[in-house]
Amino acid sequence: MSWNVNGIRSISRKGALRVFNDFDIILLQEIRSSDLPLDLLSMGFNVYGFPAVRKGYSGVLTLSRVEPINVIRGIGVKDFDDEGRVISIELPDFYVINAYFPRAGDDLSRLSFKLVFNRSIEKFTLELRMRKPVIICGDFNAVYSRRDSSFWDDNHPGLTPLERQWLSEFIGKGFTDTFRLIHPNEIKYSWRSYRDRGKAMRIDYCLVSSELTNRVVDADILDTEGSDHYPILLVIK
């Protein structure tokens, strides 16, 4: 399961942690804290965090019932690693990358920053893939198809042509959008605006490198409340 929780302590107070028991690997984004709830620490997972340097901001957390061979914090670029954007674990058959992509900003002031991040994480991911298959999940903060948004504005963060082009090109380099593999025609969103409930987008993804496509059993967006994002599910055999 992958989920932008919009604050790990917030969803803990809301009782949303109970859904974690159903999964072997949990990938959380925007945890906003280096202090983890005690009920999370007592659930039997191996816990690997990568918080941002700035307190109360960003950060990723990976929980795994399987002990990894290796844990990689960051992608080797200080500007992005200081924001706690990526943590990866190596398992026997594949890598699992937990990624929280920057948002371009309401005024697109961080669009250039995000595009550099996109290229950097692409390089990192493709280098890992040379060793073994890769699963990359998280909040990509972008859509690449018009049916993945309830509204359209080329100047809205996540909908700009440059963001959509990169995501489409990245998937085209040998990755499978697992939700679309299982649900080729379904309209379903992973994020909904707190302020305007009519605004919704599918911006959270689990992508697998093509070597793993035939192992995908299920992928979905879960109807679990607690954040402005919904968790996404991936089941592989």
N, C-alpha and C positions, 0 to 999 in steps of 0.2 A: 504494500500500500504506500502511496505517495500523497502527501497532504501539505499544502501551505496552511499552517495553523494560525497565522496572524497572532502569535504569542503563545508559547507553550504553557505558561501559567494560567492564561485565560481559558484555554480549553480544558485544562485540568479542573479549574473551578466549576466549569459547566458540566463536568462528568463525562466528557467525550472520550476520555482515555480508555474506557471499557471496550471500545471497538478494536483496540490494538490486539486483544487476545486472540483474534481470529487469524493473525498473520505471522509469517516467519521472518519477514523483513519489513521494517517501517522506515520510510524516508520522509523526514519532516523539513519544511522550509519556513523561513521567517520565524524562528523560535524566539528571537529577541531577548535571550537570556543565557547566561552560562550556569545559572542555578536551576537544577532540574527538580521537578516535583518528586517527593519521596515515593508516591504510589507508582510512578513510572519506573523508578529505580528498582522496585521490588517485583517487577513483572517477569523476571527471568531472561531478559535480553542482555546481550553484550551491547554496551552503549558507547557510541563514538560521536563526539560533538566537535563542531568547528564554529565557535561564535565569532562575531565581528569584534574588532578592536573597540569600536564605539559601542558603549553600553546601550541596551534597549533597541538595538537595530539589527535587522537581517539575521544571519546565522542559520546553519543547517545542522541536523542531527540524524544519525543513522542508528537504528536498533536492529540487531540481528540475532536470531536464535542459533544460527550457525556461526562458529568462531571463524573470522576471516583469516586467510593466509597473510594478508597485508592490508593496511589502512593508509590511504593517501589523502592528506589534508591539503586542499588548495590545488591550483593548477600551475604554480610557479611564477605567477605575475602578482607583484606586491599590491597594486591598486585594487585588484579583485579579491586577493586572499585576505587583505585587511578587512574586507566587508563580509567575510565568512560565507562565500557563495557556493563552494563545491567541496564535497567530501566523497571519496570513493572507497569501496572495499573490493578486495580480490577474493573470489571464491574459486573452488577447483575448476568449474566449467566456464566461468565468465567473470567479468567485472560488473559491479553495480555502481553507477555514478548518480549521486544525489545533487541536483543542481537548482539553484535559485538565481534565475537570470535577472539582471537589473531591469527596472521599469524605465521607459524612455522619459517619463515625467509629463505632467499635464501640459507644459509648454514646450515639450520635446527637448528640454535643455540637456538631458542625459542621453539623447539618442546616439550621439557619436561615441560616448562612453560604452553604451550597450553594444554597438556594432563592433567595437574593438574586443569586448568581452566575447561576443559570438564567435569571432574568428579565433580567439585564443582557446576557448573551450572546444571548438571544432578540432584544432590542432592536437590538443590534449587527448581528446576522445579517439581520434584516428590513430594516434601513436599507441594507445592502449590496445586498440583493435588489432594491431599488427601482432600482438602477443596471444590474445584469445578474444572470443566474442564479448560484446558490450551491451549492457542494458543501461540506458540513461533516462531517468525519470525526474520530474520536478515541475516547477512553475517556470515556463518559458516566457511568460509575459508577452505572448504574441499568438496570433492566429495565422493560418496560411490559406484558409478557404472562406468564402463569404458565408457559407452555411454554418460556420463556427462562431458567428456573432449575431446577436439579435438586432444590432444596429450597424451603421456603416459611416465612417468618417476617416478619410485618408490621413487626417492630421491628429487622430486620436492615438495615444500610446497603445501599442500592440497591434494597430491596424495600418501603420504606415507602410508604403510599398517596400521600403528597404528592409524592414523587419520581416515582412511576409516573404520577400524574395530570399533572404538568407535561410529561413526555416525550410522553405520548399527545396532549396538547393542542398541543404544539409541532409534532409530526408532522402533526396535523390542520390546521395553518395552511398547508398546501400543500407538504409535503415527503414524499418517498418513502423508506422503509426498503429500501435496495437488496437486502440479503440476503433479506428476505421477498418482494421482487418476483421474484427468481430461484428461491428455495426456499420456496414458500408453506407447506409442511407439515413441513419438515425440522427435527429437533431437533439443534442443534449449539451448542456453547458457545465463548466467546472468552476466558474466564478460568476457571482452576481453582486452588483453594486449595493452597498448598504443604503445609499442615499436615493437611488433610482432603481427600484426592483425590476424595471423593464429593461435595464441594461445588463446583458449577460454575455459571456464569451467562453469558449473552450480554449483555455490557454495553458492547461496542465496536461502533460503528456508522459506516457511511458513508450519510449522508442527502443526497439531491439535491432541489433545488427542482423542482417539478412540470414546469417548462419543459424539464428535462433527462431526464425519465423515459424517453422513447422513445429516448434515446441510450444507455441502459444495456445493455451486452452481457453482462456477467457480474459477479457479486459472490459472495464466498465467505469462509470462514474457513480459513486455511492451517494445515497441520499442521507448523509450524516451531517447534522448541523453542528455549529460551534465556531465557524469562521466564515468569512465571505467567500472562501473557496470550499469546494467539496472534495473529499478524498477520491483518488483514482486507484483502481484495482488492476493488478496483472497477475495471472496464474499461468505458470509454465510447467511443463512436465519434464 
